Amino acid sequence: MRTFRLFTLITAGVLGAAGLAACSDDDEGGSGNGGEKIAVTATDADCQVAKTQLAAGPYTFVVSNKGSKETEFYIYAAGNKIKAEVEHIGPGVTRDVNVELAEGGYEGACKPGMKGDGIRVTLTVTGKAS
């Protein structure tokens, strides 16, 4: 009986600590785990990224699907190499994608219907991450 109580207390402590860690939020858009938040609005015919001139560092792209088709959002580095992605964003759904961007040129791409090369937006990253 004593072993069961100890196990229960330890389990509760571990789960509680994990829950607190998962609830952390970076409302200020600073240099937390996801970094600055950048809004992306995807429609069936457009991909609007709120900020395209960025300083090197961590970012959270907050992708909102305002279209009628399921969509995806990608960040491509040179040579169409996928740097980050989020898939299966249904109409009316918002999803986040976290990425660390070093100095260089990138493209953000919304893919309405999850097909083709997508609607591309140039992202320019300057400086060195701190």
Backbone atoms as SQL, in Angstrom:
CREATE TABLE atoms (id INTEGER PRIMARY KEY, chain TEXT, resi INTEGER, resn TEXT, atom TEXT, x REAL, y REAL, z REAL);
INSERT INTO atoms VALUES
  (1, 'A', 1, 'MET', 'N', 0.819, -1.189, 0.000),
  (2, 'A', 1, 'MET', 'CA', 0.000, 0.000, 0.000),
  (3, 'A', 1, 'MET', 'C', 0.864, 1.254, 0.000),
  (4, 'A', 2, 'ARG', 'N', 1.926, 1.228, 0.815),
  (5, 'A', 2, 'ARG', 'CA', 2.821, 2.368, 0.920),
  (6, 'A', 2, 'ARG', 'C', 3.521, 2.625, -0.426),
  (7, 'A', 3, 'THR', 'N', 3.933, 1.580, -1.128),
  (8, 'A', 3, 'THR', 'CA', 4.582, 1.693, -2.429),
  (9, 'A', 3, 'THR', 'C', 3.627, 2.318, -3.447),
  (10, 'A', 4, 'PHE', 'N', 2.368, 1.919, -3.407),
  (11, 'A', 4, 'PHE', 'CA', 1.368, 2.457, -4.335),
  (12, 'A', 4, 'PHE', 'C', 1.194, 3.957, -4.126),
  (13, 'A', 5, 'ARG', 'N', 1.139, 4.411, -2.853),
  (14, 'A', 5, 'ARG', 'CA', 1.000, 5.846, -2.564),
  (15, 'A', 5, 'ARG', 'C', 2.212, 6.615, -3.062),
  (16, 'A', 6, 'LEU', 'N', 3.394, 6.083, -2.829),
  (17, 'A', 6, 'LEU', 'CA', 4.608, 6.735, -3.280),
  (18, 'A', 6, 'LEU', 'C', 4.610, 6.846, -4.799),
  (19, 'A', 7, 'PHE', 'N', 4.257, 5.768, -5.476),
  (20, 'A', 7, 'PHE', 'CA', 4.176, 5.777, -6.934),
  (21, 'A', 7, 'PHE', 'C', 3.171, 6.824, -7.409),
  (22, 'A', 8, 'THR', 'N', 2.023, 6.910, -6.768),
  (23, 'A', 8, 'THR', 'CA', 0.985, 7.875, -7.128),
  (24, 'A', 8, 'THR', 'C', 1.488, 9.301, -6.945),
  (25, 'A', 9, 'LEU', 'N', 2.164, 9.580, -5.841),
  (26, 'A', 9, 'LEU', 'CA', 2.689, 10.917, -5.590),
  (27, 'A', 9, 'LEU', 'C', 3.760, 11.306, -6.605),
  (28, 'A', 10, 'ILE', 'N', 4.647, 10.392, -6.909),
  (29, 'A', 10, 'ILE', 'CA', 5.701, 10.665, -7.880),
  (30, 'A', 10, 'ILE', 'C', 5.088, 10.917, -9.259),
  (31, 'A', 11, 'THR', 'N', 4.151, 10.080, -9.653),
  (32, 'A', 11, 'THR', 'CA', 3.498, 10.234, -10.950),
  (33, 'A', 11, 'THR', 'C', 2.779, 11.577, -11.038),
  (34, 'A', 12, 'ALA', 'N', 2.060, 11.947, -9.988),
  (35, 'A', 12, 'ALA', 'CA', 1.344, 13.227, -9.974),
  (36, 'A', 12, 'ALA', 'C', 2.321, 14.389, -10.087),
  (37, 'A', 13, 'GLY', 'N', 3.448, 14.305, -9.401),
  (38, 'A', 13, 'GLY', 'CA', 4.452, 15.363, -9.463),
  (39, 'A', 13, 'GLY', 'C', 5.048, 15.512, -10.850),
  (40, 'A', 14, 'VAL', 'N', 5.374, 14.400, -11.470),
  (41, 'A', 14, 'VAL', 'CA', 5.952, 14.433, -12.822),
  (42, 'A', 14, 'VAL', 'C', 4.942, 14.987, -13.816),
  (43, 'A', 15, 'LEU', 'N', 3.703, 14.514, -13.767),
  (44, 'A', 15, 'LEU', 'CA', 2.673, 14.998, -14.678),
  (45, 'A', 15, 'LEU', 'C', 2.367, 16.472, -14.447),
  (46, 'A', 16, 'GLY', 'N', 2.367, 16.907, -13.218),
  (47, 'A', 16, 'GLY', 'CA', 2.125, 18.321, -12.914),
  (48, 'A', 16, 'GLY', 'C', 3.220, 19.204, -13.476),
  (49, 'A', 17, 'ALA', 'N', 4.468, 18.792, -13.317),
  (50, 'A', 17, 'ALA', 'CA', 5.587, 19.569, -13.859),
  (51, 'A', 17, 'ALA', 'C', 5.531, 19.621, -15.375),
  (52, 'A', 18, 'ALA', 'N', 5.193, 18.501, -16.004),
  (53, 'A', 18, 'ALA', 'CA', 5.079, 18.473, -17.462),
  (54, 'A', 18, 'ALA', 'C', 3.950, 19.377, -17.933),
  (55, 'A', 19, 'GLY', 'N', 2.853, 19.386, -17.205),
  (56, 'A', 19, 'GLY', 'CA', 1.725, 20.245, -17.558),
  (57, 'A', 19, 'GLY', 'C', 2.086, 21.712, -17.477),
  (58, 'A', 20, 'LEU', 'N', 2.824, 22.106, -16.445),
  (59, 'A', 20, 'LEU', 'CA', 3.237, 23.495, -16.314),
  (60, 'A', 20, 'LEU', 'C', 4.177, 23.895, -17.441),
  (61, 'A', 21, 'ALA', 'N', 5.081, 23.025, -17.816),
  (62, 'A', 21, 'ALA', 'CA', 6.000, 23.329, -18.914),
  (63, 'A', 21, 'ALA', 'C', 5.248, 23.488, -20.212),
  (64, 'A', 22, 'ALA', 'N', 4.242, 22.668, -20.451),
  (65, 'A', 22, 'ALA', 'CA', 3.479, 22.734, -21.692),
  (66, 'A', 22, 'ALA', 'C', 2.614, 23.973, -21.754),
  (67, 'A', 23, 'CYS', 'N', 2.291, 24.578, -20.612),
  (68, 'A', 23, 'CYS', 'CA', 1.410, 25.744, -20.582),
  (69, 'A', 23, 'CYS', 'C', 2.163, 27.053, -20.738),
  (70, 'A', 24, 'SER', 'N', 3.471, 27.046, -20.816),
  (71, 'A', 24, 'SER', 'CA', 4.200, 28.289, -20.955),
  (72, 'A', 24, 'SER', 'C', 3.828, 28.943, -22.268),
  (73, 'A', 25, 'ASP', 'N', 3.783, 30.284, -22.266),
  (74, 'A', 25, 'ASP', 'CA', 3.357, 31.020, -23.446),
  (75, 'A', 25, 'ASP', 'C', 4.239, 32.236, -23.591),
  (76, 'A', 26, 'ASP', 'N', 4.422, 32.667, -24.803),
  (77, 'A', 26, 'ASP', 'CA', 5.252, 33.815, -25.085),
  (78, 'A', 26, 'ASP', 'C', 4.396, 34.859, -25.787),
  (79, 'A', 27, 'ASP', 'N', 3.503, 35.514, -25.042),
  (80, 'A', 27, 'ASP', 'CA', 2.584, 36.487, -25.608),
  (81, 'A', 27, 'ASP', 'C', 3.307, 37.687, -26.178),
  (82, 'A', 28, 'GLU', 'N', 4.496, 37.992, -25.709),
  (83, 'A', 28, 'GLU', 'CA', 5.220, 39.169, -26.147),
  (84, 'A', 28, 'GLU', 'C', 5.894, 38.951, -27.492),
  (85, 'A', 29, 'GLY', 'N', 5.963, 37.727, -27.982),
  (86, 'A', 29, 'GLY', 'CA', 6.615, 37.465, -29.258),
  (87, 'A', 29, 'GLY', 'C', 8.116, 37.642, -29.181),
  (88, 'A', 30, 'GLY', 'N', 8.693, 37.513, -28.033),
  (89, 'A', 30, 'GLY', 'CA', 10.124, 37.698, -27.849),
  (90, 'A', 30, 'GLY', 'C', 10.914, 36.484, -28.265),
  (91, 'A', 31, 'SER', 'N', 11.945, 36.188, -27.513),
  (92, 'A', 31, 'SER', 'CA', 12.843, 35.110, -27.910),
  (93, 'A', 31, 'SER', 'C', 12.559, 33.822, -27.168),
  (94, 'A', 32, 'GLY', 'N', 11.290, 33.520, -26.892),
  (95, 'A', 32, 'GLY', 'CA', 10.937, 32.254, -26.256),
  (96, 'A', 32, 'GLY', 'C', 11.173, 31.110, -27.214),
  (97, 'A', 33, 'ASN', 'N', 10.656, 29.938, -26.918),
  (98, 'A', 33, 'ASN', 'CA', 10.878, 28.760, -27.756),
  (99, 'A', 33, 'ASN', 'C', 10.515, 28.993, -29.209),
  (100, 'A', 34, 'GLY', 'N', 9.375, 29.641, -29.471),
  (101, 'A', 34, 'GLY', 'CA', 8.943, 29.875, -30.843),
  (102, 'A', 34, 'GLY', 'C', 9.378, 31.214, -31.376),
  (103, 'A', 35, 'GLY', 'N', 9.813, 32.117, -30.522),
  (104, 'A', 35, 'GLY', 'CA', 10.241, 33.427, -30.959),
  (105, 'A', 35, 'GLY', 'C', 9.079, 34.312, -31.342),
  (106, 'A', 36, 'GLU', 'N', 9.383, 35.343, -32.119),
  (107, 'A', 36, 'GLU', 'CA', 8.380, 36.310, -32.557),
  (108, 'A', 36, 'GLU', 'C', 7.292, 35.624, -33.373),
  (109, 'A', 37, 'LYS', 'N', 6.049, 36.037, -33.147),
  (110, 'A', 37, 'LYS', 'CA', 4.927, 35.463, -33.886),
  (111, 'A', 37, 'LYS', 'C', 4.645, 36.302, -35.128),
  (112, 'A', 38, 'ILE', 'N', 4.498, 35.625, -36.252),
  (113, 'A', 38, 'ILE', 'CA', 4.212, 36.289, -37.526),
  (114, 'A', 38, 'ILE', 'C', 2.945, 35.681, -38.108),
  (115, 'A', 39, 'ALA', 'N', 1.963, 36.528, -38.363),
  (116, 'A', 39, 'ALA', 'CA', 0.681, 36.063, -38.900),
  (117, 'A', 39, 'ALA', 'C', 0.812, 35.736, -40.383),
  (118, 'A', 40, 'VAL', 'N', 0.206, 34.610, -40.766),
  (119, 'A', 40, 'VAL', 'CA', 0.114, 34.209, -42.168),
  (120, 'A', 40, 'VAL', 'C', -1.364, 33.944, -42.442),
  (121, 'A', 41, 'THR', 'N', -1.898, 34.594, -43.484),
  (122, 'A', 41, 'THR', 'CA', -3.281, 34.368, -43.879),
  (123, 'A', 41, 'THR', 'C', -3.276, 33.660, -45.222),
  (124, 'A', 42, 'ALA', 'N', -3.802, 32.452, -45.232),
  (125, 'A', 42, 'ALA', 'CA', -3.874, 31.641, -46.451),
  (126, 'A', 42, 'ALA', 'C', -5.325, 31.627, -46.944),
  (127, 'A', 43, 'THR', 'N', -5.497, 31.868, -48.232),
  (128, 'A', 43, 'THR', 'CA', -6.809, 31.729, -48.857),
  (129, 'A', 43, 'THR', 'C', -6.639, 30.788, -50.047),
  (130, 'A', 44, 'ASP', 'N', -7.693, 30.615, -50.816),
  (131, 'A', 44, 'ASP', 'CA', -7.597, 29.744, -51.989),
  (132, 'A', 44, 'ASP', 'C', -6.752, 30.364, -53.095),
  (133, 'A', 45, 'ALA', 'N', -6.506, 31.695, -53.024),
  (134, 'A', 45, 'ALA', 'CA', -5.783, 32.372, -54.103),
  (135, 'A', 45, 'ALA', 'C', -4.660, 33.277, -53.624),
  (136, 'A', 46, 'ASP', 'N', -4.391, 33.322, -52.304),
  (137, 'A', 46, 'ASP', 'CA', -3.412, 34.279, -51.793),
  (138, 'A', 46, 'ASP', 'C', -2.703, 33.716, -50.566),
  (139, 'A', 47, 'CYS', 'N', -1.504, 34.256, -50.323),
  (140, 'A', 47, 'CYS', 'CA', -0.714, 33.906, -49.137),
  (141, 'A', 47, 'CYS', 'C', -0.110, 35.200, -48.616),
  (142, 'A', 48, 'GLN', 'N', -0.657, 35.708, -47.521),
  (143, 'A', 48, 'GLN', 'CA', -0.186, 36.967, -46.960),
  (144, 'A', 48, 'GLN', 'C', 0.612, 36.701, -45.694),
  (145, 'A', 49, 'VAL', 'N', 1.887, 37.107, -45.721),
  (146, 'A', 49, 'VAL', 'CA', 2.763, 36.972, -44.559),
  (147, 'A', 49, 'VAL', 'C', 2.949, 38.380, -44.002),
  (148, 'A', 50, 'ALA', 'N', 2.609, 38.591, -42.729),
  (149, 'A', 50, 'ALA', 'CA', 2.586, 39.924, -42.128),
  (150, 'A', 50, 'ALA', 'C', 3.948, 40.614, -42.130),
  (151, 'A', 51, 'LYS', 'N', 5.020, 39.848, -42.079),
  (152, 'A', 51, 'LYS', 'CA', 6.363, 40.435, -42.014),
  (153, 'A', 51, 'LYS', 'C', 7.294, 39.584, -42.860),
  (154, 'A', 52, 'THR', 'N', 7.975, 40.204, -43.828),
  (155, 'A', 52, 'THR', 'CA', 8.846, 39.451, -44.731),
  (156, 'A', 52, 'THR', 'C', 10.321, 39.840, -44.606),
  (157, 'A', 53, 'GLN', 'N', 10.625, 40.911, -43.900),
  (158, 'A', 53, 'GLN', 'CA', 12.001, 41.317, -43.615),
  (159, 'A', 53, 'GLN', 'C', 12.259, 40.966, -42.156),
  (160, 'A', 54, 'LEU', 'N', 13.118, 39.977, -41.925),
  (161, 'A', 54, 'LEU', 'CA', 13.294, 39.428, -40.586),
  (162, 'A', 54, 'LEU', 'C', 14.749, 39.483, -40.143),
  (163, 'A', 55, 'ALA', 'N', 14.949, 39.567, -38.836),
  (164, 'A', 55, 'ALA', 'CA', 16.281, 39.413, -38.255),
  (165, 'A', 55, 'ALA', 'C', 16.473, 37.930, -37.959),
  (166, 'A', 56, 'ALA', 'N', 17.685, 37.450, -38.081),
  (167, 'A', 56, 'ALA', 'CA', 17.956, 36.040, -37.805),
  (168, 'A', 56, 'ALA', 'C', 17.507, 35.686, -36.395),
  (169, 'A', 57, 'GLY', 'N', 16.921, 34.492, -36.253),
  (170, 'A', 57, 'GLY', 'CA', 16.475, 34.041, -34.945),
  (171, 'A', 57, 'GLY', 'C', 15.248, 33.151, -35.044),
  (172, 'A', 58, 'PRO', 'N', 14.631, 32.853, -33.899),
  (173, 'A', 58, 'PRO', 'CA', 13.471, 31.960, -33.869),
  (174, 'A', 58, 'PRO', 'C', 12.171, 32.707, -34.183),
  (175, 'A', 59, 'TYR', 'N', 11.277, 32.016, -34.878),
  (176, 'A', 59, 'TYR', 'CA', 9.968, 32.580, -35.232),
  (177, 'A', 59, 'TYR', 'C', 8.889, 31.516, -35.107),
  (178, 'A', 60, 'THR', 'N', 7.673, 31.996, -34.833),
  (179, 'A', 60, 'THR', 'CA', 6.482, 31.171, -34.903),
  (180, 'A', 60, 'THR', 'C', 5.581, 31.791, -35.954),
  (181, 'A', 61, 'PHE', 'N', 5.367, 31.082, -37.055),
  (182, 'A', 61, 'PHE', 'CA', 4.444, 31.531, -38.085),
  (183, 'A', 61, 'PHE', 'C', 3.070, 30.989, -37.702),
  (184, 'A', 62, 'VAL', 'N', 2.105, 31.893, -37.515),
  (185, 'A', 62, 'VAL', 'CA', 0.749, 31.544, -37.100),
  (186, 'A', 62, 'VAL', 'C', -0.114, 31.566, -38.366),
  (187, 'A', 63, 'VAL', 'N', -0.401, 30.378, -38.876),
  (188, 'A', 63, 'VAL', 'CA', -1.049, 30.231, -40.179),
  (189, 'A', 63, 'VAL', 'C', -2.549, 30.038, -40.000),
  (190, 'A', 64, 'SER', 'N', -3.331, 30.983, -40.560),
  (191, 'A', 64, 'SER', 'CA', -4.795, 30.919, -40.509),
  (192, 'A', 64, 'SER', 'C', -5.329, 30.653, -41.906),
  (193, 'A', 65, 'ASN', 'N', -6.102, 29.599, -42.037),
  (194, 'A', 65, 'ASN', 'CA', -6.695, 29.248, -43.327),
  (195, 'A', 65, 'ASN', 'C', -8.060, 29.926, -43.440),
  (196, 'A', 66, 'LYS', 'N', -8.120, 30.943, -44.286),
  (197, 'A', 66, 'LYS', 'CA', -9.368, 31.679, -44.529),
  (198, 'A', 66, 'LYS', 'C', -10.019, 31.234, -45.833),
  (199, 'A', 67, 'GLY', 'N', -9.478, 30.195, -46.457),
  (200, 'A', 67, 'GLY', 'CA', -10.006, 29.689, -47.719),
  (201, 'A', 67, 'GLY', 'C', -11.006, 28.564, -47.512),
  (202, 'A', 68, 'SER', 'N', -11.398, 27.961, -48.630),
  (203, 'A', 68, 'SER', 'CA', -12.379, 26.867, -48.580),
  (204, 'A', 68, 'SER', 'C', -11.733, 25.490, -48.749),
  (205, 'A', 69, 'LYS', 'N', -10.408, 25.469, -49.008),
  (206, 'A', 69, 'LYS', 'CA', -9.691, 24.213, -49.211),
  (207, 'A', 69, 'LYS', 'C', -8.691, 23.983, -48.074),
  (208, 'A', 70, 'GLU', 'N', -8.438, 22.721, -47.772),
  (209, 'A', 70, 'GLU', 'CA', -7.377, 22.384, -46.831),
  (210, 'A', 70, 'GLU', 'C', -6.070, 22.901, -47.416),
  (211, 'A', 71, 'THR', 'N', -5.184, 23.423, -46.561),
  (212, 'A', 71, 'THR', 'CA', -3.944, 24.009, -47.059),
  (213, 'A', 71, 'THR', 'C', -2.748, 23.541, -46.238),
  (214, 'A', 72, 'GLU', 'N', -1.568, 23.916, -46.715),
  (215, 'A', 72, 'GLU', 'CA', -0.299, 23.663, -46.031),
  (216, 'A', 72, 'GLU', 'C', 0.500, 24.960, -46.067),
  (217, 'A', 73, 'PHE', 'N', 1.499, 25.075, -45.180),
  (218, 'A', 73, 'PHE', 'CA', 2.421, 26.202, -45.217),
  (219, 'A', 73, 'PHE', 'C', 3.830, 25.671, -45.047),
  (220, 'A', 74, 'TYR', 'N', 4.714, 26.102, -45.938),
  (221, 'A', 74, 'TYR', 'CA', 6.109, 25.671, -45.930),
  (222, 'A', 74, 'TYR', 'C', 7.025, 26.878, -45.870),
  (223, 'A', 75, 'ILE', 'N', 8.196, 26.689, -45.287),
  (224, 'A', 75, 'ILE', 'CA', 9.281, 27.650, -45.412),
  (225, 'A', 75, 'ILE', 'C', 10.411, 26.902, -46.099),
  (226, 'A', 76, 'TYR', 'N', 10.793, 27.437, -47.263),
  (227, 'A', 76, 'TYR', 'CA', 11.843, 26.824, -48.073),
  (228, 'A', 76, 'TYR', 'C', 13.126, 27.634, -47.983),
  (229, 'A', 77, 'ALA', 'N', 14.251, 26.944, -47.846),
  (230, 'A', 77, 'ALA', 'CA', 15.579, 27.544, -47.962),
  (231, 'A', 77, 'ALA', 'C', 16.009, 27.391, -49.422),
  (232, 'A', 78, 'ALA', 'N', 17.219, 27.836, -49.738),
  (233, 'A', 78, 'ALA', 'CA', 17.741, 27.739, -51.103),
  (234, 'A', 78, 'ALA', 'C', 17.615, 26.319, -51.638),
  (235, 'A', 79, 'GLY', 'N', 17.310, 26.196, -52.927),
  (236, 'A', 79, 'GLY', 'CA', 17.201, 24.892, -53.558),
  (237, 'A', 79, 'GLY', 'C', 15.914, 24.152, -53.196),
  (238, 'A', 80, 'ASN', 'N', 14.898, 24.885, -52.746),
  (239, 'A', 80, 'ASN', 'CA', 13.610, 24.285, -52.357),
  (240, 'A', 80, 'ASN', 'C', 13.736, 23.278, -51.218),
  (241, 'A', 81, 'LYS', 'N', 14.737, 23.468, -50.358),
  (242, 'A', 81, 'LYS', 'CA', 14.890, 22.591, -49.201),
  (243, 'A', 81, 'LYS', 'C', 13.901, 23.029, -48.125),
  (244, 'A', 82, 'ILE', 'N', 13.107, 22.092, -47.635),
  (245, 'A', 82, 'ILE', 'CA', 12.094, 22.405, -46.630),
  (246, 'A', 82, 'ILE', 'C', 12.780, 22.691, -45.294),
  (247, 'A', 83, 'LYS', 'N', 12.571, 23.901, -44.806),
  (248, 'A', 83, 'LYS', 'CA', 13.118, 24.324, -43.514),
  (249, 'A', 83, 'LYS', 'C', 12.092, 24.077, -42.397),
  (250, 'A', 84, 'ALA', 'N', 10.811, 24.267, -42.713),
  (251, 'A', 84, 'ALA', 'CA', 9.723, 24.043, -41.750),
  (252, 'A', 84, 'ALA', 'C', 8.430, 23.868, -42.525),
  (253, 'A', 85, 'GLU', 'N', 7.463, 23.192, -41.901),
  (254, 'A', 85, 'GLU', 'CA', 6.183, 22.974, -42.572),
  (255, 'A', 85, 'GLU', 'C', 5.091, 22.669, -41.562),
  (256, 'A', 86, 'VAL', 'N', 3.881, 22.959, -41.976),
  (257, 'A', 86, 'VAL', 'CA', 2.697, 22.537, -41.240),
  (258, 'A', 86, 'VAL', 'C', 1.665, 22.158, -42.294),
  (259, 'A', 87, 'GLU', 'N', 1.068, 20.976, -42.119),
  (260, 'A', 87, 'GLU', 'CA', 0.162, 20.433, -43.131),
  (261, 'A', 87, 'GLU', 'C', -1.239, 20.266, -42.562),
  (262, 'A', 88, 'HIS', 'N', -2.159, 19.993, -43.455),
  (263, 'A', 88, 'HIS', 'CA', -3.547, 19.673, -43.097),
  (264, 'A', 88, 'HIS', 'C', -4.196, 20.765, -42.240),
  (265, 'A', 89, 'ILE', 'N', -4.159, 21.993, -42.755),
  (266, 'A', 89, 'ILE', 'CA', -4.811, 23.110, -42.081),
  (267, 'A', 89, 'ILE', 'C', -6.168, 23.287, -42.748),
  (268, 'A', 90, 'GLY', 'N', -7.203, 22.840, -42.073),
  (269, 'A', 90, 'GLY', 'CA', -8.547, 22.908, -42.632),
  (270, 'A', 90, 'GLY', 'C', -9.081, 24.327, -42.694),
  (271, 'A', 91, 'PRO', 'N', -10.136, 24.556, -43.491),
  (272, 'A', 91, 'PRO', 'CA', -10.762, 25.874, -43.553),
  (273, 'A', 91, 'PRO', 'C', -11.184, 26.338, -42.155),
  (274, 'A', 92, 'GLY', 'N', -10.833, 27.584, -41.822),
  (275, 'A', 92, 'GLY', 'CA', -11.189, 28.137, -40.521),
  (276, 'A', 92, 'GLY', 'C', -10.257, 27.741, -39.390),
  (277, 'A', 93, 'VAL', 'N', -9.218, 26.978, -39.687),
  (278, 'A', 93, 'VAL', 'CA', -8.292, 26.482, -38.664),
  (279, 'A', 93, 'VAL', 'C', -7.016, 27.320, -38.667),
  (280, 'A', 94, 'THR', 'N', -6.417, 27.483, -37.484),
  (281, 'A', 94, 'THR', 'CA', -5.137, 28.170, -37.334),
  (282, 'A', 94, 'THR', 'C', -4.153, 27.203, -36.714),
  (283, 'A', 95, 'ARG', 'N', -2.950, 27.133, -37.304),
  (284, 'A', 95, 'ARG', 'CA', -1.889, 26.257, -36.781),
  (285, 'A', 95, 'ARG', 'C', -0.576, 27.035, -36.750),
  (286, 'A', 96, 'ASP', 'N', 0.311, 26.651, -35.850),
  (287, 'A', 96, 'ASP', 'CA', 1.617, 27.288, -35.708),
  (288, 'A', 96, 'ASP', 'C', 2.703, 26.408, -36.286),
  (289, 'A', 97, 'VAL', 'N', 3.755, 27.058, -36.786),
  (290, 'A', 97, 'VAL', 'CA', 4.969, 26.345, -37.179),
  (291, 'A', 97, 'VAL', 'C', 6.154, 27.161, -36.648),
  (292, 'A', 98, 'ASN', 'N', 7.027, 26.491, -35.879),
  (293, 'A', 98, 'ASN', 'CA', 8.202, 27.135, -35.284),
  (294, 'A', 98, 'ASN', 'C', 9.425, 26.841, -36.133),
  (295, 'A', 99, 'VAL', 'N', 10.270, 27.858, -36.284),
  (296, 'A', 99, 'VAL', 'CA', 11.476, 27.682, -37.090),
  (297, 'A', 99, 'VAL', 'C', 12.553, 28.658, -36.632),
  (298, 'A', 100, 'GLU', 'N', 13.789, 28.228, -36.713),
  (299, 'A', 100, 'GLU', 'CA', 14.954, 29.070, -36.457),
  (300, 'A', 100, 'GLU', 'C', 15.519, 29.446, -37.825),
  (301, 'A', 101, 'LEU', 'N', 15.584, 30.752, -38.114),
  (302, 'A', 101, 'LEU', 'CA', 16.057, 31.197, -39.417),
  (303, 'A', 101, 'LEU', 'C', 17.399, 31.907, -39.286),
  (304, 'A', 102, 'ALA', 'N', 18.370, 31.430, -40.054),
  (305, 'A', 102, 'ALA', 'CA', 19.679, 32.078, -40.134),
  (306, 'A', 102, 'ALA', 'C', 19.636, 33.093, -41.277),
  (307, 'A', 103, 'GLU', 'N', 20.640, 33.920, -41.348),
  (308, 'A', 103, 'GLU', 'CA', 20.721, 34.917, -42.423),
  (309, 'A', 103, 'GLU', 'C', 20.617, 34.230, -43.784),
  (310, 'A', 104, 'GLY', 'N', 19.834, 34.831, -44.678),
  (311, 'A', 104, 'GLY', 'CA', 19.702, 34.283, -46.024),
  (312, 'A', 104, 'GLY', 'C', 18.332, 34.544, -46.625),
  (313, 'A', 105, 'GLY', 'N', 18.120, 33.964, -47.793),
  (314, 'A', 105, 'GLY', 'CA', 16.851, 34.106, -48.490),
  (315, 'A', 105, 'GLY', 'C', 16.003, 32.856, -48.340),
  (316, 'A', 106, 'TYR', 'N', 14.726, 33.046, -48.116),
  (317, 'A', 106, 'TYR', 'CA', 13.776, 31.958, -47.925),
  (318, 'A', 106, 'TYR', 'C', 12.501, 32.283, -48.698),
  (319, 'A', 107, 'GLU', 'N', 11.637, 31.299, -48.795),
  (320, 'A', 107, 'GLU', 'CA', 10.310, 31.517, -49.335),
  (321, 'A', 107, 'GLU', 'C', 9.296, 30.865, -48.403),
  (322, 'A', 108, 'GLY', 'N', 8.217, 31.585, -48.145),
  (323, 'A', 108, 'GLY', 'CA', 7.069, 31.008, -47.476),
  (324, 'A', 108, 'GLY', 'C', 6.114, 30.579, -48.574),
  (325, 'A', 109, 'ALA', 'N', 5.433, 29.460, -48.406),
  (326, 'A', 109, 'ALA', 'CA', 4.516, 28.981, -49.441),
  (327, 'A', 109, 'ALA', 'C', 3.241, 28.432, -48.821),
  (328, 'A', 110, 'CYS', 'N', 2.110, 28.988, -49.247),
  (329, 'A', 110, 'CYS', 'CA', 0.804, 28.432, -48.892),
  (330, 'A', 110, 'CYS', 'C', 0.407, 27.522, -50.048),
  (331, 'A', 111, 'LYS', 'N', -0.129, 26.357, -49.723),
  (332, 'A', 111, 'LYS', 'CA', -0.517, 25.396, -50.758),
  (333, 'A', 111, 'LYS', 'C', -1.995, 25.037, -50.630),
  (334, 'A', 112, 'PRO', 'N', -2.881, 25.893, -51.186),
  (335, 'A', 112, 'PRO', 'CA', -4.308, 25.560, -51.138),
  (336, 'A', 112, 'PRO', 'C', -4.560, 24.247, -51.881),
  (337, 'A', 113, 'GLY', 'N', -5.357, 23.394, -51.287),
  (338, 'A', 113, 'GLY', 'CA', -5.614, 22.088, -51.887),
  (339, 'A', 113, 'GLY', 'C', -4.454, 21.133, -51.706),
  (340, 'A', 114, 'MET', 'N', -3.380, 21.592, -51.036),
  (341, 'A', 114, 'MET', 'CA', -2.177, 20.801, -50.734),
  (342, 'A', 114, 'MET', 'C', -1.534, 20.223, -51.990),
  (343, 'A', 115, 'LYS', 'N', -1.512, 21.022, -53.074),
  (344, 'A', 115, 'LYS', 'CA', -0.941, 20.569, -54.341),
  (345, 'A', 115, 'LYS', 'C', -0.038, 21.639, -54.938),
  (346, 'A', 116, 'GLY', 'N', 0.871, 21.192, -55.772),
  (347, 'A', 116, 'GLY', 'CA', 1.706, 22.105, -56.544),
  (348, 'A', 116, 'GLY', 'C', 2.781, 22.790, -55.728),
  (349, 'A', 117, 'ASP', 'N', 3.355, 23.853, -56.327),
  (350, 'A', 117, 'ASP', 'CA', 4.440, 24.599, -55.703),
  (351, 'A', 117, 'ASP', 'C', 3.950, 25.599, -54.671),
  (352, 'A', 118, 'GLY', 'N', 2.672, 25.905, -54.691),
  (353, 'A', 118, 'GLY', 'CA', 2.108, 26.851, -53.732),
  (354, 'A', 118, 'GLY', 'C', 2.255, 28.286, -54.169),
  (355, 'A', 119, 'ILE', 'N', 1.671, 29.146, -53.383),
  (356, 'A', 119, 'ILE', 'CA', 1.758, 30.590, -53.601),
  (357, 'A', 119, 'ILE', 'C', 2.926, 31.075, -52.762),
  (358, 'A', 120, 'ARG', 'N', 3.974, 31.569, -53.433),
  (359, 'A', 120, 'ARG', 'CA', 5.248, 31.865, -52.767),
  (360, 'A', 120, 'ARG', 'C', 5.370, 33.328, -52.360),
  (361, 'A', 121, 'VAL', 'N', 5.999, 33.528, -51.201),
  (362, 'A', 121, 'VAL', 'CA', 6.288, 34.856, -50.671),
  (363, 'A', 121, 'VAL', 'C', 7.756, 34.866, -50.273),
  (364, 'A', 122, 'THR', 'N', 8.512, 35.867, -50.733),
  (365, 'A', 122, 'THR', 'CA', 9.940, 35.966, -50.412),
  (366, 'A', 122, 'THR', 'C', 10.134, 36.460, -48.988),
  (367, 'A', 123, 'LEU', 'N', 10.996, 35.770, -48.250),
  (368, 'A', 123, 'LEU', 'CA', 11.368, 36.149, -46.887),
  (369, 'A', 123, 'LEU', 'C', 12.867, 36.444, -46.875),
  (370, 'A', 124, 'THR', 'N', 13.251, 37.615, -46.379),
  (371, 'A', 124, 'THR', 'CA', 14.657, 37.993, -46.327),
  (372, 'A', 124, 'THR', 'C', 15.078, 38.072, -44.864),
  (373, 'A', 125, 'VAL', 'N', 16.118, 37.324, -44.500),
  (374, 'A', 125, 'VAL', 'CA', 16.603, 37.264, -43.117),
  (375, 'A', 125, 'VAL', 'C', 18.012, 37.827, -43.092),
  (376, 'A', 126, 'THR', 'N', 18.234, 38.803, -42.188),
  (377, 'A', 126, 'THR', 'CA', 19.533, 39.445, -42.081),
  (378, 'A', 126, 'THR', 'C', 20.096, 39.306, -40.669),
  (379, 'A', 127, 'GLY', 'N', 21.397, 39.463, -40.556),
  (380, 'A', 127, 'GLY', 'CA', 22.049, 39.456, -39.247),
  (381, 'A', 127, 'GLY', 'C', 22.359, 38.060, -38.757),
  (382, 'A', 128, 'LYS', 'N', 22.836, 38.029, -37.536),
  (383, 'A', 128, 'LYS', 'CA', 23.180, 36.759, -36.869),
  (384, 'A', 128, 'LYS', 'C', 22.254, 36.575, -35.690),
  (385, 'A', 129, 'ALA', 'N', 21.829, 35.331, -35.441),
  (386, 'A', 129, 'ALA', 'CA', 20.976, 35.031, -34.282),
  (387, 'A', 129, 'ALA', 'C', 21.776, 35.247, -33.018),
  (388, 'A', 130, 'SER', 'N', 21.136, 35.804, -31.996),
  (389, 'A', 130, 'SER', 'CA', 21.842, 36.054, -30.734),
  (390, 'A', 130, 'SER', 'C', 21.781, 34.842, -29.836);
